[in-house]
Amino acid sequence: MTAGPERHLIKKYANRKLYDTRTSRYVTLDGIAQLVRDGHDIRVVDRDSGADLTQVILSQIVLTEEKRGPKQALLDYVRRTLVPGELVNEVERRRGNVEGMIDEAIERTLKQLRLPSRHDIDRINERLDRLTAELKRSNGRAPSKTKVQRRR
């Protein structure tokens, strides 16, 4: 049975060196990026003050990585770490509201131009499906009692 991702506490010294307390060795920004890519959780703190520097270090890594070309797993981790979930939910909710407003505006415009809307086309397709099914049931013979109504 394999263990899940490990949490690495990394201490940043005044001389800008980064020390991984889990592995008891110094690491580089590239080393931290690799830990993130491998699915490990990291936390970076200032050795003297204990201040959380995780966001600062991850931002530095992202800038470095983007210069080389984006790495999706790393960027996804940074998004999850740096962007609060409430903010993501709010953005998604507002995007849904905007999409609804755009759909309504399109429907109004189509109606003003007397062009069929998606709803109109869906109704026509449903009617065609019913008529096709009816024709298949009658084996291609013209329906005897059913009147085909024409819409104007």
N, C-alpha and C positions, 0 to 999 in steps of 0.2 A: 504494500500500500504506500503510495507516494504522498508526501506531505504537501499541504497547500503552499501558496506563496508566503514567503517569510517577510516579516517587517524589519526593515533596516533603519537603525538610528544612526545618522551621520552627523558628526560634530565638525563644525567649521572653526578652524583656529584663526587667530589674528593674522598669521602669515598666509592666509587664504588656502591652506591645505585642508582637505576634507578627509575625515577619518571614519571608516565604517566600524562601528562598535561590534557588530555581529561577527564580522570576519577578522577583526583586529588588524586592519591594514588600511593604508591610505588609498583613496580612490580619486579618480579624475571625474570631470563632468561626463566624459564618454562612458566611464564605468557606471556612473549613476544612471545614465540613459539606458545602458544595457540591462541594468537591474529592472528598470521600469518596463522595458520591452519584454523581459522574461516574466512579467506579471507580479513582481515584488512590490509591496508597499514601502514607501520611503518617507522618512521624516528627517529634515535637516534642521539642526539647531545651532545657535552660536554657543561655542564652548564656555565662554566667560559669562554671558548674560542669560543664556537659556532661551533667547528669543527664537521664535519659529521662523526659519529662513526657507522653508520648503518652497513656497511660491516664488521667491526670488531665484533660487537655484533652478527650479523647473523652467522658469521664464528664460534664464540664460541658456539652458539646454535647448529649448525650443528655437530660440534665435540661431543658435549654432547649427541645429539640425536643418532648419529651413534654408540656411545658406548651402547646405549639401543636398537638399531635397527632402521633402516631408516624409516622415515615418508615421504611418497612420496609428499604430498601436500606442506610440508615445504621445501623439497629439490627443488621442482619445483619453488617455490617462490624465493628461494635463487638464483637459476640459472638465473631466469629472472632479479633479482636485481643486481647480481654481474657480470654476463657475458653480455657485451654489445651486442646488436642485430647484429651489423656489424660483430663481431667475429663469432657468430653463423651462419650467412649467408655465411661467408667465409669458415667455416669448412664444411658446407653442399655442397657448390660449389666444393670444392676440393675433397670431398668424391665422388661426382658425376663424376668428372674427373678421379679419380682412378678407379672407377667401370668400366667406359668406356674403360680405358686402359687394365684392366684385361680381359674384354669381348673380346677385339680385340686380345689379346695374346692367349686366349683360342681358338678363331676361327682359328688363324694361326697354332697353335699346332695341332688341329684336322685335318686341311687340310694337314699338313705335314705327319701325321700318317694315312691319308686316311680314317678317321673316319667321319661319318656324323655330321655336325654341327646342331645347333638349327634351323638355316634357312633351311637346307636340310630336317630335320625332319618335319618342318612346311609345306614345299612344298609337302612332301609325304602325310601328313595328309590331306591337302587340296585336293589332287588328290584322296585319298581314299574317302573323303566326296563326291566328285563329282560322283565317280563311284557308291557309295552306293545309292546316290539319283537317279542316272540313272537306277539302278537295281530296285529300289522301283517303279519308274514310269512305268517300263515295267512289273511289277507284277511278277518278278522272271524269266520271259522268257529271253532267251539270246538275246541280241541286234542284230537286223538283219543287219543294215547298219553300225553300229559303230564298228570300229576296235579298239581293245584294244592294245595299244602300250606297248611294253616292253622296259624298259630302261636297258642299260647295263652299 
